[in-house]
Amino acid sequence: MPILYTLKSEVLEANKSLEKFGLVNFTWGNVSGIDRDEGIIVIKPSGIPYSELKVDQMVVMDLEGNVIEGDYKPSSDTPSHLALYREFKNIGGVCHSHSLWATSFAQAKRGIPVLGTTHSDHFRGEVPCSRPFRDEEITGDYEENTGRLILETFADRDENDIPAVLVAAHGPFTWGKDAMDAVQNARVLEFVAEAAYRTTLLNRDVKQINPLLIEKHFLRKHGKDAYYGQVK
Ligand SMILES: [Zn+2]
């Protein structure tokens, strides 16, 4: 099976899974994947319902945003995805949604603090919220500027440690080793956002957990000394 067909199928399935996992209403989300060797990305076409999506509707582009293959307009958020692929060299997939709990934190302009080990199993610290947009960033190349804003938010953070961000007043972006991994991180993000909200309701004075516990749980699952799960 050609690589491109495989990538298109993966990105199609990842987009369809957004609805299955309850991360989107209507067409409020998009997933992309990249083939680093070929320098091409595949992304959802704009505005087509997930249930109607077909593999040959996926849009194939280069990293400069030129459409290489496909008859449809790519997702309007494509420039944000491209900005992440250009700077975050290890990532293979990007997911954007307006999932309810993560979007609630984004609208509150609050990062999601580490209140438990479910969070630190996946994110090595607070999931940050960007600063608000400036006027000229909204009136200019808005989607490109969304990508820039995410990169600015990660200027002193490691995208490999925290594969998620909240764009203030907008919603979450997540990334991962491929398209489906980016969706999985969006699912975990949604869980930890809801759990953080509920935890704060139960105890308004709750603090971020012990940094040692954050490190312990993150490093059990990530990096060279990871030991969680079965040896492959
Ligand atoms: Zn959006």
Boltz pocket constraint, residues with backbone or C-beta under 6 A from the ligand:
constraints:
  - pocket:
      binder: B
      contacts: [[A, 28], [A, 96], [A, 97], [A, 98], [A, 170], [A, 171]]
      max_distance: 6.0
